[in-house]
């Protein structure tokens, strides 16, 4: 009877380890992509909200709030600074990342951005 070799079945372990690493890499890539998309979304929403507020004759913050909500963002602050409208807001964190960070005890409230816009100089 032949003696069993010590490395018998090691290909299964290596295959499982490689599969796990590929899945982990895919997950990290997906989460990074979702964060990049959310960051771009909130940046665009705040830029548009600031521009809408700057173009408004009266109640610039109401107009900025309307535009931010229409673009899927929540307006957190809005104020006038020497004729410029300054806004900041957030969008919810991507679902996968929010669940992962919540699982480890570090909940992510959202991804934020700030923008400033004013009337063009004459």
PyMOL CGO cylinders between C-alpha atoms (Angstrom):
from pymol import cmd
from pymol.cgo import CYLINDER

trace = [
    CYLINDER, 0.00, 0.00, 0.00, 1.29, 3.39, -0.95, 0.3, 1, 1, 1, 1, 1, 1,
    CYLINDER, 1.29, 3.39, -0.95, 1.90, 6.03, 1.69, 0.3, 1, 1, 1, 1, 1, 1,
    CYLINDER, 1.90, 6.03, 1.69, -0.34, 9.14, 1.36, 0.3, 1, 1, 1, 1, 1, 1,
    CYLINDER, -0.34, 9.14, 1.36, 1.47, 12.21, 0.22, 0.3, 1, 1, 1, 1, 1, 1,
    CYLINDER, 1.47, 12.21, 0.22, 1.35, 15.24, 2.53, 0.3, 1, 1, 1, 1, 1, 1,
    CYLINDER, 1.35, 15.24, 2.53, 0.17, 17.62, -0.18, 0.3, 1, 1, 1, 1, 1, 1,
    CYLINDER, 0.17, 17.62, -0.18, -2.81, 15.56, -1.26, 0.3, 1, 1, 1, 1, 1, 1,
    CYLINDER, -2.81, 15.56, -1.26, -5.88, 17.82, -1.56, 0.3, 1, 1, 1, 1, 1, 1,
    CYLINDER, -5.88, 17.82, -1.56, -3.88, 21.05, -1.47, 0.3, 1, 1, 1, 1, 1, 1,
    CYLINDER, -3.88, 21.05, -1.47, -5.18, 22.09, -4.89, 0.3, 1, 1, 1, 1, 1, 1,
    CYLINDER, -5.18, 22.09, -4.89, -8.67, 22.38, -3.39, 0.3, 1, 1, 1, 1, 1, 1,
    CYLINDER, -8.67, 22.38, -3.39, -7.41, 24.70, -0.66, 0.3, 1, 1, 1, 1, 1, 1,
    CYLINDER, -7.41, 24.70, -0.66, -5.48, 26.83, -3.15, 0.3, 1, 1, 1, 1, 1, 1,
    CYLINDER, -5.48, 26.83, -3.15, -8.51, 27.01, -5.45, 0.3, 1, 1, 1, 1, 1, 1,
    CYLINDER, -8.51, 27.01, -5.45, -10.73, 28.13, -2.59, 0.3, 1, 1, 1, 1, 1, 1,
    CYLINDER, -10.73, 28.13, -2.59, -8.19, 30.73, -1.49, 0.3, 1, 1, 1, 1, 1, 1,
    CYLINDER, -8.19, 30.73, -1.49, -7.86, 32.09, -5.04, 0.3, 1, 1, 1, 1, 1, 1,
    CYLINDER, -7.86, 32.09, -5.04, -11.65, 32.22, -5.44, 0.3, 1, 1, 1, 1, 1, 1,
    CYLINDER, -11.65, 32.22, -5.44, -11.97, 34.11, -2.14, 0.3, 1, 1, 1, 1, 1, 1,
    CYLINDER, -11.97, 34.11, -2.14, -9.28, 36.60, -3.19, 0.3, 1, 1, 1, 1, 1, 1,
    CYLINDER, -9.28, 36.60, -3.19, -10.96, 37.19, -6.56, 0.3, 1, 1, 1, 1, 1, 1,
    CYLINDER, -10.96, 37.19, -6.56, -14.33, 37.75, -4.88, 0.3, 1, 1, 1, 1, 1, 1,
    CYLINDER, -14.33, 37.75, -4.88, -12.75, 40.13, -2.36, 0.3, 1, 1, 1, 1, 1, 1,
    CYLINDER, -12.75, 40.13, -2.36, -11.05, 42.06, -5.17, 0.3, 1, 1, 1, 1, 1, 1,
    CYLINDER, -11.05, 42.06, -5.17, -14.33, 42.31, -7.04, 0.3, 1, 1, 1, 1, 1, 1,
    CYLINDER, -14.33, 42.31, -7.04, -16.11, 43.54, -3.94, 0.3, 1, 1, 1, 1, 1, 1,
    CYLINDER, -16.11, 43.54, -3.94, -13.49, 46.22, -3.27, 0.3, 1, 1, 1, 1, 1, 1,
    CYLINDER, -13.49, 46.22, -3.27, -13.63, 47.34, -6.90, 0.3, 1, 1, 1, 1, 1, 1,
    CYLINDER, -13.63, 47.34, -6.90, -17.43, 47.52, -6.79, 0.3, 1, 1, 1, 1, 1, 1,
    CYLINDER, -17.43, 47.52, -6.79, -17.43, 49.51, -3.54, 0.3, 1, 1, 1, 1, 1, 1,
    CYLINDER, -17.43, 49.51, -3.54, -14.81, 51.92, -4.89, 0.3, 1, 1, 1, 1, 1, 1,
    CYLINDER, -14.81, 51.92, -4.89, -16.86, 52.47, -8.03, 0.3, 1, 1, 1, 1, 1, 1,
    CYLINDER, -16.86, 52.47, -8.03, -20.02, 53.12, -6.03, 0.3, 1, 1, 1, 1, 1, 1,
    CYLINDER, -20.02, 53.12, -6.03, -18.23, 55.70, -3.87, 0.3, 1, 1, 1, 1, 1, 1,
    CYLINDER, -18.23, 55.70, -3.87, -16.84, 57.44, -6.96, 0.3, 1, 1, 1, 1, 1, 1,
    CYLINDER, -16.84, 57.44, -6.96, -20.31, 57.63, -8.53, 0.3, 1, 1, 1, 1, 1, 1,
    CYLINDER, -20.31, 57.63, -8.53, -21.86, 58.94, -5.30, 0.3, 1, 1, 1, 1, 1, 1,
    CYLINDER, -21.86, 58.94, -5.30, -19.10, 61.54, -4.94, 0.3, 1, 1, 1, 1, 1, 1,
    CYLINDER, -19.10, 61.54, -4.94, -19.69, 62.76, -8.48, 0.3, 1, 1, 1, 1, 1, 1,
    CYLINDER, -19.69, 62.76, -8.48, -23.47, 62.83, -7.92, 0.3, 1, 1, 1, 1, 1, 1,
    CYLINDER, -23.47, 62.83, -7.92, -23.24, 64.98, -4.79, 0.3, 1, 1, 1, 1, 1, 1,
    CYLINDER, -23.24, 64.98, -4.79, -20.66, 67.28, -6.36, 0.3, 1, 1, 1, 1, 1, 1,
    CYLINDER, -20.66, 67.28, -6.36, -22.85, 67.85, -9.41, 0.3, 1, 1, 1, 1, 1, 1,
    CYLINDER, -22.85, 67.85, -9.41, -25.97, 68.35, -7.28, 0.3, 1, 1, 1, 1, 1, 1,
    CYLINDER, -25.97, 68.35, -7.28, -24.25, 70.96, -5.09, 0.3, 1, 1, 1, 1, 1, 1,
    CYLINDER, -24.25, 70.96, -5.09, -22.81, 72.79, -8.11, 0.3, 1, 1, 1, 1, 1, 1,
    CYLINDER, -22.81, 72.79, -8.11, -26.26, 72.98, -9.69, 0.3, 1, 1, 1, 1, 1, 1,
    CYLINDER, -26.26, 72.98, -9.69, -27.86, 74.03, -6.40, 0.3, 1, 1, 1, 1, 1, 1,
    CYLINDER, -27.86, 74.03, -6.40, -25.34, 76.84, -5.93, 0.3, 1, 1, 1, 1, 1, 1,
    CYLINDER, -25.34, 76.84, -5.93, -25.86, 78.04, -9.50, 0.3, 1, 1, 1, 1, 1, 1,
    CYLINDER, -25.86, 78.04, -9.50, -29.65, 77.95, -9.09, 0.3, 1, 1, 1, 1, 1, 1,
    CYLINDER, -29.65, 77.95, -9.09, -29.38, 79.91, -5.85, 0.3, 1, 1, 1, 1, 1, 1,
    CYLINDER, -29.38, 79.91, -5.85, -27.07, 82.48, -7.43, 0.3, 1, 1, 1, 1, 1, 1,
    CYLINDER, -27.07, 82.48, -7.43, -29.49, 83.04, -10.31, 0.3, 1, 1, 1, 1, 1, 1,
    CYLINDER, -29.49, 83.04, -10.31, -32.49, 83.43, -8.02, 0.3, 1, 1, 1, 1, 1, 1,
    CYLINDER, -32.49, 83.43, -8.02, -33.72, 86.98, -7.45, 0.3, 1, 1, 1, 1, 1, 1,
    CYLINDER, -33.72, 86.98, -7.45, -35.26, 86.20, -4.06, 0.3, 1, 1, 1, 1, 1, 1,
    CYLINDER, -35.26, 86.20, -4.06, -35.00, 83.23, -1.74, 0.3, 1, 1, 1, 1, 1, 1,
    CYLINDER, -35.00, 83.23, -1.74, -31.77, 81.72, -3.15, 0.3, 1, 1, 1, 1, 1, 1,
    CYLINDER, -31.77, 81.72, -3.15, -31.66, 78.96, -0.52, 0.3, 1, 1, 1, 1, 1, 1,
    CYLINDER, -31.66, 78.96, -0.52, -35.19, 77.80, -1.36, 0.3, 1, 1, 1, 1, 1, 1,
    CYLINDER, -35.19, 77.80, -1.36, -34.22, 77.48, -5.00, 0.3, 1, 1, 1, 1, 1, 1,
    CYLINDER, -34.22, 77.48, -5.00, -30.98, 75.70, -4.06, 0.3, 1, 1, 1, 1, 1, 1,
    CYLINDER, -30.98, 75.70, -4.06, -32.96, 73.27, -1.87, 0.3, 1, 1, 1, 1, 1, 1,
    CYLINDER, -32.96, 73.27, -1.87, -35.36, 72.49, -4.72, 0.3, 1, 1, 1, 1, 1, 1,
    CYLINDER, -35.36, 72.49, -4.72, -32.53, 71.79, -7.18, 0.3, 1, 1, 1, 1, 1, 1,
    CYLINDER, -32.53, 71.79, -7.18, -30.56, 69.68, -4.69, 0.3, 1, 1, 1, 1, 1, 1,
    CYLINDER, -30.56, 69.68, -4.69, -33.58, 67.49, -3.99, 0.3, 1, 1, 1, 1, 1, 1,
    CYLINDER, -33.58, 67.49, -3.99, -34.33, 67.16, -7.69, 0.3, 1, 1, 1, 1, 1, 1,
    CYLINDER, -34.33, 67.16, -7.69, -30.81, 65.77, -8.13, 0.3, 1, 1, 1, 1, 1, 1,
    CYLINDER, -30.81, 65.77, -8.13, -31.08, 63.24, -5.30, 0.3, 1, 1, 1, 1, 1, 1,
    CYLINDER, -31.08, 63.24, -5.30, -29.10, 65.15, -2.68, 0.3, 1, 1, 1, 1, 1, 1,
    CYLINDER, -29.10, 65.15, -2.68, -29.96, 66.63, 0.69, 0.3, 1, 1, 1, 1, 1, 1,
    CYLINDER, -29.96, 66.63, 0.69, -29.01, 70.27, 1.23, 0.3, 1, 1, 1, 1, 1, 1,
    CYLINDER, -29.01, 70.27, 1.23, -27.42, 70.64, 4.68, 0.3, 1, 1, 1, 1, 1, 1,
    CYLINDER, -27.42, 70.64, 4.68, -26.36, 74.29, 4.70, 0.3, 1, 1, 1, 1, 1, 1,
    CYLINDER, -26.36, 74.29, 4.70, -27.02, 77.30, 2.52, 0.3, 1, 1, 1, 1, 1, 1,
    CYLINDER, -27.02, 77.30, 2.52, -25.92, 80.88, 3.15, 0.3, 1, 1, 1, 1, 1, 1,
    CYLINDER, -25.92, 80.88, 3.15, -24.92, 84.05, 1.37, 0.3, 1, 1, 1, 1, 1, 1,
    CYLINDER, -24.92, 84.05, 1.37, -21.31, 85.18, 1.56, 0.3, 1, 1, 1, 1, 1, 1,
    CYLINDER, -21.31, 85.18, 1.56, -20.67, 88.63, 0.01, 0.3, 1, 1, 1, 1, 1, 1,
    CYLINDER, -20.67, 88.63, 0.01, -23.12, 87.96, -2.82, 0.3, 1, 1, 1, 1, 1, 1,
    CYLINDER, -23.12, 87.96, -2.82, -22.12, 84.34, -3.36, 0.3, 1, 1, 1, 1, 1, 1,
    CYLINDER, -22.12, 84.34, -3.36, -24.37, 81.42, -2.50, 0.3, 1, 1, 1, 1, 1, 1,
    CYLINDER, -24.37, 81.42, -2.50, -22.51, 78.71, -0.56, 0.3, 1, 1, 1, 1, 1, 1,
    CYLINDER, -22.51, 78.71, -0.56, -24.17, 75.31, -0.23, 0.3, 1, 1, 1, 1, 1, 1,
    CYLINDER, -24.17, 75.31, -0.23, -23.18, 71.95, 1.19, 0.3, 1, 1, 1, 1, 1, 1,
    CYLINDER, -23.18, 71.95, 1.19, -25.04, 68.69, 1.12, 0.3, 1, 1, 1, 1, 1, 1,
    CYLINDER, -25.04, 68.69, 1.12, -24.90, 64.93, 1.10, 0.3, 1, 1, 1, 1, 1, 1,
    CYLINDER, -24.90, 64.93, 1.10, -26.13, 61.86, -0.71, 0.3, 1, 1, 1, 1, 1, 1,
    CYLINDER, -26.13, 61.86, -0.71, -26.63, 58.54, 1.07, 0.3, 1, 1, 1, 1, 1, 1,
    CYLINDER, -26.63, 58.54, 1.07, -23.67, 56.20, 1.16, 0.3, 1, 1, 1, 1, 1, 1,
    CYLINDER, -23.67, 56.20, 1.16, -23.79, 53.35, -1.34, 0.3, 1, 1, 1, 1, 1, 1,
    CYLINDER, -23.79, 53.35, -1.34, -25.70, 50.37, 0.05, 0.3, 1, 1, 1, 1, 1, 1,
    CYLINDER, -25.70, 50.37, 0.05, -22.89, 47.81, 0.04, 0.3, 1, 1, 1, 1, 1, 1,
    CYLINDER, -22.89, 47.81, 0.04, -20.45, 50.15, 1.74, 0.3, 1, 1, 1, 1, 1, 1,
    CYLINDER, -20.45, 50.15, 1.74, -23.03, 51.37, 4.25, 0.3, 1, 1, 1, 1, 1, 1,
    CYLINDER, -23.03, 51.37, 4.25, -23.86, 47.80, 5.30, 0.3, 1, 1, 1, 1, 1, 1,
    CYLINDER, -23.86, 47.80, 5.30, -20.21, 46.77, 5.53, 0.3, 1, 1, 1, 1, 1, 1,
    CYLINDER, -20.21, 46.77, 5.53, -19.18, 49.75, 7.64, 0.3, 1, 1, 1, 1, 1, 1,
    CYLINDER, -19.18, 49.75, 7.64, -22.31, 49.42, 9.79, 0.3, 1, 1, 1, 1, 1, 1,
    CYLINDER, -22.31, 49.42, 9.79, -21.41, 45.78, 10.39, 0.3, 1, 1, 1, 1, 1, 1,
    CYLINDER, -21.41, 45.78, 10.39, -17.97, 46.71, 11.73, 0.3, 1, 1, 1, 1, 1, 1,
    CYLINDER, -17.97, 46.71, 11.73, -19.43, 49.50, 13.88, 0.3, 1, 1, 1, 1, 1, 1,
    CYLINDER, -19.43, 49.50, 13.88, -18.50, 52.54, 11.78, 0.3, 1, 1, 1, 1, 1, 1,
    CYLINDER, -18.50, 52.54, 11.78, -21.73, 53.69, 10.08, 0.3, 1, 1, 1, 1, 1, 1,
    CYLINDER, -21.73, 53.69, 10.08, -21.28, 56.04, 7.13, 0.3, 1, 1, 1, 1, 1, 1,
    CYLINDER, -21.28, 56.04, 7.13, -23.88, 58.82, 7.15, 0.3, 1, 1, 1, 1, 1, 1,
    CYLINDER, -23.88, 58.82, 7.15, -23.32, 59.97, 3.59, 0.3, 1, 1, 1, 1, 1, 1,
    CYLINDER, -23.32, 59.97, 3.59, -20.93, 61.47, 1.10, 0.3, 1, 1, 1, 1, 1, 1,
    CYLINDER, -20.93, 61.47, 1.10, -20.78, 65.26, 1.09, 0.3, 1, 1, 1, 1, 1, 1,
    CYLINDER, -20.78, 65.26, 1.09, -19.67, 68.18, -1.03, 0.3, 1, 1, 1, 1, 1, 1,
    CYLINDER, -19.67, 68.18, -1.03, -19.65, 71.97, -0.93, 0.3, 1, 1, 1, 1, 1, 1,
    CYLINDER, -19.65, 71.97, -0.93, -20.08, 74.47, -3.76, 0.3, 1, 1, 1, 1, 1, 1,
    CYLINDER, -20.08, 74.47, -3.76, -20.04, 78.25, -4.20, 0.3, 1, 1, 1, 1, 1, 1,
    CYLINDER, -20.04, 78.25, -4.20, -21.55, 80.35, -6.98, 0.3, 1, 1, 1, 1, 1, 1,
    CYLINDER, -21.55, 80.35, -6.98, -22.24, 84.01, -7.48, 0.3, 1, 1, 1, 1, 1, 1,
    CYLINDER, -22.24, 84.01, -7.48, -23.35, 86.55, -10.02, 0.3, 1, 1, 1, 1, 1, 1,
    CYLINDER, -23.35, 86.55, -10.02, -20.86, 87.18, -12.81, 0.3, 1, 1, 1, 1, 1, 1,
    CYLINDER, -20.86, 87.18, -12.81, -18.77, 90.29, -12.38, 0.3, 1, 1, 1, 1, 1, 1,
    CYLINDER, -18.77, 90.29, -12.38, -19.70, 93.18, -14.62, 0.3, 1, 1, 1, 1, 1, 1,
]
cmd.load_cgo(trace, "trace")
